[in-house]
Amino acid sequence: MAVGFKIDFLWYQVGHGDFLHSFFSTISYHLEPNGWGSEYPYLMNELYQGKLSWKDVPKALTEVGEVRSKLKSFTPDKVIWDIEDTSKQPPWGQNISSTITSLANYFVTSDGRDMFEVLVMALKDAEYEKVDIEIESI
């Protein structure tokens, strides 16, 4: 089952739900020492929980930029597949492209796009269209 970001009739494919959970798990594990959503409430407590108001997009975009910048200092082997069970590993293990140099460029959607770029595009479209952004499975 594919998961992605939905804005009204627009759809931004991410991939499998486990992959999206890994993206958010990695952010929280490495960048939120006081727990899930403590540093990035719009991404972690709003968007990840299913819906972010288009009115909060500017705050979420600020969070995305900060997260991406900070994840540059973590090597790809520091990926967290599941924050509830940090022993779990991605299905591909350490077999990743040599172009992946940090956690900032580790996450690539199932159609080959950078996850951060897809997220920024979806957020900006939500703000432009004045429509909330949702995580949805199809």
Secondary structure by P-SEA (a helix, b strand, c coil): cbbbbbcccbbbbbccaaaaaaaaaaaaacccccccccccccccccccccbbbccaaaaaaaaaaaaaaaacccccccccccccccccccccccccccccccccccccccccccaaaaaaaaaaaaaaacbbbbbbcc
